[in-house]
Amino acid sequence: MSAEVEFAPAGFSAIEPPPRPAGNIAAAALRFGSLIAFAAILIVFSLTAPYFLSVGNIGNVLGQSAISGVLAIGLTVVLIAGGSNVVTGGIDLSLGANMGLSAAVYATLTQLGYGDAAAASAAIGTGALIGTVNAVAVVYAGIVPLLATLAVMNVVAGLELVLTQNTVLPASTPFLSALSASDPLGLPVLAYVLLGFTALATAIVQYTPLGLRLYAVGEFPEAARAAGLPLRRLLSGAFIASGVSGGIAGILSVSYLSGSTTGSGEMLLPVVVTALLGSVFSRRLVPTMAGTFLSALLVGFLTNGFQLLNISSTLVSGIQGLLILIVVSATTLLRRREA
């Protein structure tokens, strides 16, 4: 059973709202317009950028999108459980810093002689700890998620600078080499990691009772509370899951960059764009794992096309900011009309 359904809490009957043809048409236009825009980007770049649609370049885009895609999937879980309002609802701005500190922990431990298993466990544990701090600040201290995760982001970024002394920490192990390798077809292993992580997250969030409860808590908190769902526990779990994704992304980052590097905060904008843009690929304009994956590919192909055409990366950042503005404005207006 997919999570992209209307929820009716146990013991309550679902009341069908009167049809809103205009809202349905607008939602459909936004969704299919996004798919058309995606196709248009592929067509334009395939005609103007050399080797854009080659198997090697598609694999390269998947590999380059693995880190931001894993982070965006973690953020999507928070968006689902916290609700669509990014100020008072679900948002985790600490993910970029989380990835940077987790990567620094992994690289530091490998330099100290620890094995990959210990280093990976520590990196994921670091991410989970950061997610737990976010959960305590938001769920139990009652701090607005936007402010809580922004504060945690700055603390974590500071800890990364202290640990690394603002320098690059190189790391090289057999496990990292395997992650950064390619298969006989030239497709990077990181591409398979992204596909596997997306499939696992989709199976859990979209097709299990746990996923349905997360959607219920985010979209209908009062009804979920009346139905006896543990709102605090579910929202806390969403932040911890997001933190774990930051730890995993940290490991992938060490593999991709052959070490821990500074500047992880630059990942925040692409991750937020990817997570928010994913909702436009959903039938009901809600965050989904499949939508986030498509969004990661859209952002990845957009960035890759500009790189192949030697267009400045600053333009990419501007377009990403514009995409956030368009998506948030459009979905907010549509939901306001449906209310």
Secondary structure, 3 states (H helix, E strand, C coil): CCCCCCCCCCCCCCCCCCCCHHHHHHHHHHHHHHHHHHHHHHHHHHHHCCCCCCHHHHHHHHHHHHHHHHHHHHHHHHHHHHCCCCCCCCCCCCHHHHHHHHHHHHHHHHHCCCCHHHHHHHHHHHHHHHHHHHHHHHHHCCCCHHHHHHHHHHHHHHHHHHHHCCCCEECCCHHHHHHCCECCCCCEHHHHHHHHHHHHHHHHHHCCHHHHHHHHHHHCHHHHHHCCCCHHHHHHHHHHHHHHHHHHHHHHHHHHHCEECCCHHHHHHHHHHHHHHHHHHCCCCCCCHHHHHHHHHHHHHHHHHHHHCCCCHHHHHHHHHHHHHHHHHHHHHHHHHHC
